[in-house]
Structures are given as C-alpha cells and as structure tokens.
Amino acid sequence: METSHITHWTEAHPELDREPLPIARLMSPEFFELERERVFRRCWLKAAREEEMPQPGDFVVRDLPVCNASVILMRGKDGQVRGFYNVCSHRGNRLSRDECGHRQSGLMTCKFHGWSYDMAGQLKGVPDEENFFKLDKSKHGLHPVATETWNGFVFINLDSNPRQTLRQYLGAVIDEVEGYPFSIPFSFGYAEDLRCNWKLAVDAQIEGYHVAFLHRHTLGDVHLGDVNPFCHPLEVSLYGPHLRGSYPGYGNWSTPVRDITTRVENRWSMGRLFGFDDFKKFPRGLNPTRSENWAFDVYFIFPNLWMGLFNGFYFTHQMWPTALGVTRQETRMYQPLPRTHSERFTWEYQKALNRDVWLEDLSTLESTWEGVSSGVIREYVLQDNEVLLRSFYRSVERMVDAR
C-alpha cells in the first residue's frame, strides 16, 4: 500500500509564498486589458490540430476575440501550414466567413471586391488591376502570423516579432512527453460560453482538491482511496509558466457497468498504446513517479491550454476570454477508434462519463465569478495542493508586469 501522499509541494518552490493570494487586481477591468496585450498577444497559443487541415487547400479559421483578431490557417501546396490575419489587404474585409473548408482552386477570394490569394498568402488576382496605380501585388499579400507546430498541435503568436520560438517557449515539456501518441483520432467535443473570468476556468482544472466533493459521485471511487481521500497529487512540477500535476487512481470500481468498461478499456485503448502494466514504455513525463496507483497527468501550457494525458486517450480544455467576465471553454476528446461492439460500449461510456464530469466542473464557475465580482473576498486562501493555481496566478502577473 502506498503512502497517503501528504506532501508539501510549496516547500519545493520557495519562489511561491504561502500567504493568501490577492485577487482584486487580477479580476479588474484594467488588468484584463493588460492581459489582452501582454499575455494573449505575446504568448504562443494553440489554434488547431494539423489533422484538421490534412490536404493542400484545406483551411481553418480561429477567431480570437480577446485579441480583436481572426486568423486563418491554410495548408499550402508544399504541405506547410501557415497562418495569416483573416483580413483582405485591399480594404480590410474579412476574407473567410467559414470556420473551415477546402479550396480546390488553391485560392481564397474576398467577396467584397474579388481579390484572391493563394494558400501561401500571396496576392494572385486583382479585378480591374490596370486601373490601379502601379500596383505591386508582391507587396500586398495577406499579413502573416507566426505559426509553428509541435506534435500535431498548430500554435500561433500574434507578436510581430516573437521573443521565443515555439520550442523555446515549451521548453522541457517537449522532452517530458516525447513519444506520447497525440495523433489519436478526435472523438468528440464541446464548447460552452461561460459568464466568468477566464482564469477561474483555468483554476478549476489545475487542482485536485475539489474531486472529493464536486466529483464524489462520478469519480469518487476512481481517484480517491482510503490512503489518499483528498486526491493529493503524486507529483507536481513547474516548467517556467507551464505546469504538470500527476494524479492518482484506484481500482475501487463499484458498479457492474464500470467493472465491464474497465476490463474492456485495459485491453483496448490502454493496451493498444504503451502497454497498461509496463510503465517502462511510458514517456518520461507520463506517470513520472511510476506509481501503481496512477490515473493521469495534467499538463498546462500557459496561458490557456490544459491537457489531460491518460494511458490510451487524452483530452484538452482551452479557455478563451472574450470579455472580463465571459469565457469560451472548448473541450476536445481523443480516443482510439473502437473495433468491436465491446470497445464501442466503452467508447460511448467514456463519452457519457466525461460529459458528466465536465458539467460538474462548469457548474461552479459562474457562481464563483458572481462571488468574486461582489468584492466580498479580496484574496484566496490556498492550501499546499493548490500550488499549481498559485503558480499560474504568479505567471499571469509576471507577464503583465513585464516591460
């Protein structure tokens, strides 16, 4: 039997104090305007997956209300994915109003005056071109957005001169998850517009303190045990602004349905990837403690990408602010495709279980925002196992205050 994992993560990070965390500034309209410019316009942001644009001529549009911008990602004839502002260079009209699509011709054409661009962003067609004044089409292509990929994730950076490459920005996270099969097919997803600040949506996903209460009916017999009744993490790591928490799981399955799905799942999604019982096959950063009572790892890529990595499937949350008290949370689940009826049963059960868990997570956010907005509390009193939340707020403030 393992210990109860009563640890003191904050002691391992002396840069994080133990005092109550002031929140008034972090929730102010003035601070939110600074977050727009100094966080979301300067950080690398995950915008898509490469498999959303598998063929040359495919494109995806990512609207970024927090940056007052829209970006179009296009796969060119050379196979490269490039990003551009979704703005026609003629008079500023929105180039594409579709969320995604394919251009067989390889051209994107503005519906206002017919200017057309190829998938590399070059201006190719101008109706009545001879009536312009020495128009040099090579100088009027689409305005580029820094775009790089990692493990199939397409990231963009709206800074005109990013201070770091994507690899430099992700740092040690890259080595930690090297070999994880992020190419697992997309299974299903949700998007929800929430009346809360974006940081509250992040808060709810980077601590396990709430599991024993908010998820006691859905996950209580999965992530809680007699030796660890409050879901203390097995391990916590900070990678600059990025975070990892490794969380436990126990075999106390209490219902016939879960018993069936567990047996099927071990043969299916888990066994088909790393080998359910062979931790030696895992990437270094997956179950880093090599605990027998491990369930999954959370990787949080600052500022708004949360990844839950399991042995056999993963899902992501992404929290996009649209206003001080409005956030769009997008959730995407990735699972191996089922091959048999029993695997399909487990696949569907996972969908239903995760839906219920996510609804529980969302259920507290709007009421929490009401409470914070009332001004009744001016600080968070955090315990040791909320250390990732403390680190996250510190990173937001550090970036906003940077010159």
Residue pairs with C-beta under 8 A, 6 or more apart in sequence:
1 227
2 227
2 228
2 291
2 292
2 293
3 227
4 227
4 228
4 232
5 227
5 228
5 232
5 233
5 234
5 248
6 232
7 232
7 384
8 384
9 233
9 236
9 384
9 385
9 387
10 16
10 18
10 384
10 387
10 390
12 236
13 238
13 387
13 391
15 394
16 387
16 390
16 391
16 394
20 379
20 380
20 381
20 382
21 379
21 380
21 382
21 390
21 393
22 378
22 379
23 372
23 377
23 378
23 379
23 380
23 393
24 375
24 378
25 31
25 397
26 199
26 393
26 396
26 397
27 197
27 199
27 324
27 372
27 373
29 324
31 400
32 197
32 321
32 323
32 324
34 400
35 66
35 321
35 396
35 400
36 66
36 67
36 68
38 399
38 400
38 402
39 303
39 396
39 399
39 400
40 64
40 66
40 67
40 158
40 303
40 321
41 67
41 158
41 159
42 157
42 158
42 159
42 162
42 163
42 399
43 157
43 169
43 302
43 303
43 399
44 148
44 155
44 156
44 157
44 162
44 164
44 166
44 169
44 170
45 64
45 155
45 156
45 157
45 158
45 303
45 304
45 305
46 153
46 154
46 155
46 301
46 305
46 316
46 318
47 60
47 62
47 71
47 73
47 83
47 154
47 155
47 156
48 60
48 62
48 73
48 153
48 154
49 152
49 153
49 154
49 186
50 81
50 149
50 152
50 153
50 154
51 152
51 183
51 186
52 58
52 60
52 100
53 59
53 60
53 73
53 74
53 75
53 81
53 100
54 75
55 75
55 102
56 75
56 76
56 77
56 78
56 79
56 106
56 119
57 75
57 102
57 103
57 104
57 105
57 106
57 119
58 74
58 75
58 100
58 101
58 102
59 72
59 73
59 74
59 75
59 96
59 100
59 101
59 102
59 103
59 108
59 119
60 72
60 73
60 99
60 100
61 70
61 71
61 72
61 73
61 86
61 96
61 98
61 99
61 100
62 70
62 71
62 72
62 73
62 156
63 69
63 70
63 71
64 70
64 71
64 158
64 320
65 320
65 321
65 322
65 323
66 198
66 320
66 321
66 322
67 158
69 85
69 86
69 158
70 85
70 86
70 87
70 94
71 83
71 84
71 85
71 86
71 145
71 156
71 158
72 83
72 84
72 85
72 86
72 95
72 96
72 108
72 142
73 81
73 82
73 83
73 147
73 154
73 156
74 81
74 82
74 83
74 84
74 108
74 119
74 121
75 81
75 119
76 82
76 118
76 119
76 120
77 106
77 119
77 120
78 120
81 147
81 149
81 154
82 119
82 120
82 121
82 144
82 147
83 144
83 145
83 146
83 147
83 154
83 156
84 121
84 142
84 143
84 144
84 145
85 142
85 143
85 144
85 145
86 94
86 95
86 96
87 93
87 94
87 95
87 142
87 143
88 94
88 95
88 110
88 112
88 113
88 115
89 115
89 123
89 140
89 141
89 142
89 143
90 110
90 112
90 113
90 115
90 140
91 112
91 113
93 110
93 111
93 112
93 113
95 108
95 110
95 117
95 142
96 108
97 111
103 119
106 118
106 119
107 116
107 117
107 118
107 124
107 125
108 116
108 117
108 118
108 119
109 115
109 116
109 117
109 125
110 116
113 127
114 125
114 126
114 127
115 123
115 125
115 126
115 127
116 123
116 124
116 125
117 123
117 124
117 141
117 142
118 124
121 141
121 142
121 144
122 137
122 138
122 141
123 137
123 138
123 140
123 141
123 142
124 137
126 132
126 135
126 137
129 135
129 137
145 156
145 157
145 158
146 156
146 157
146 158
146 159
146 162
147 154
147 155
147 156
148 154
148 155
148 165
148 166
148 167
149 155
149 166
150 166
150 167
150 170
150 174
151 177
151 180
151 182
152 182
152 183
153 182
155 166
157 166
167 174
170 242
170 301
171 239
171 240
171 242
172 239
173 239
173 242
173 244
173 285
173 299
173 301
175 284
175 285
176 239
176 244
176 283
176 284
176 285
176 288
176 299
177 283
177 285
177 286
177 299
177 309
178 283
178 284
179 283
180 283
180 286
180 309
180 314
181 273
182 314
182 334
184 313
184 314
184 334
184 335
184 336
185 334
185 335
185 336
185 337
186 332
186 333
186 334
187 313
187 333
187 334
187 335
187 347
187 351
188 332
188 333
188 351
189 330
189 331
189 332
189 333
190 330
190 331
190 355
190 358
191 328
191 329
191 330
191 331
192 328
192 329
192 362
193 322
193 326
193 327
193 328
194 201
194 326
194 327
194 328
194 329
194 362
194 365
194 366
195 325
195 326
195 366
195 369
196 325
196 326
196 327
196 365
196 366
196 368
196 369
197 321
197 324
197 325
197 327
197 369
197 372
198 304
198 319
198 320
198 321
198 327
199 392
199 393
199 396
200 327
200 365
200 368
200 369
200 372
201 317
201 319
201 327
201 329
201 365
202 300
202 304
202 306
202 319
202 392
203 389
203 392
204 210
204 361
204 364
204 365
205 298
205 300
205 306
205 317
205 361
206 243
206 245
206 298
206 300
206 306
206 388
206 389
206 392
207 245
207 385
207 386
207 388
207 389
208 223
208 230
208 231
208 232
208 233
208 245
208 247
208 385
209 230
209 231
209 383
209 385
209 386
210 364
211 219
211 220
211 223
211 224
211 230
211 231
212 220
212 224
212 229
212 230
212 231
214 360
214 361
214 363
214 364
215 223
215 357
215 360
216 224
218 353
218 356
218 357
218 360
219 357
221 250
221 252
221 253
221 254
221 258
222 249
222 250
222 252
222 253
222 295
223 231
223 247
223 248
223 249
223 250
223 295
224 230
224 231
224 250
225 248
225 250
225 252
225 293
228 248
228 250
228 293
230 385
231 247
231 248
232 248
232 385
233 245
233 246
233 247
233 248
233 385
234 246
234 247
234 248
234 287
234 288
234 289
234 291
234 293
234 294
235 244
235 245
235 246
235 288
235 289
236 243
236 244
236 245
236 246
236 387
236 388
237 243
237 244
237 288
238 244
238 388
238 391
240 302
240 395
241 302
241 303
241 392
241 395
241 398
241 399
242 299
242 300
242 301
242 302
243 298
243 299
243 300
243 302
243 388
243 391
243 392
244 285
244 288
244 297
244 298
244 299
244 300
245 297
245 298
245 388
246 287
246 288
246 289
246 291
246 294
246 296
246 297
246 298
247 294
247 295
247 296
247 297
247 298
248 291
248 293
248 294
248 295
249 293
249 294
249 295
249 296
250 293
251 262
253 259
253 262
257 349
260 345
260 346
261 345
261 346
261 349
261 350
264 342
264 343
264 345
264 346
265 312
265 346
265 350
266 276
268 312
268 336
268 338
268 342
268 343
268 346
269 311
269 312
269 313
269 335
269 336
269 346
270 276
270 310
270 311
270 312
271 312
272 312
272 336
273 311
273 312
273 336
274 281
274 282
274 286
274 311
274 312
275 281
276 311
276 312
279 287
279 290
282 290
282 311
285 297
285 299
286 297
286 309
286 311
287 294
287 297
287 311
288 297
295 310
296 308
296 309
296 310
296 311
297 308
297 309
298 306
298 307
298 308
298 309
299 306
299 307
299 309
300 306
300 307
300 388
300 392
301 307
302 392
302 395
303 395
303 396
303 399
304 318
304 319
304 320
305 316
305 317
305 318
306 316
306 317
306 318
306 319
307 314
307 315
307 316
308 314
308 315
308 316
308 317
312 335
312 336
313 333
313 334
313 335
313 336
313 350
314 334
315 331
315 332
315 333
315 334
315 354
316 330
316 331
316 332
316 334
317 329
317 330
317 331
318 329
318 330
318 331
319 327
319 328
319 329
320 327
320 328
320 329
320 330
321 327
322 328
325 369
325 373
327 365
329 362
331 358
333 350
333 351
333 354
335 347
335 350
338 344
338 346
338 347
371 377
380 389
382 389
382 390
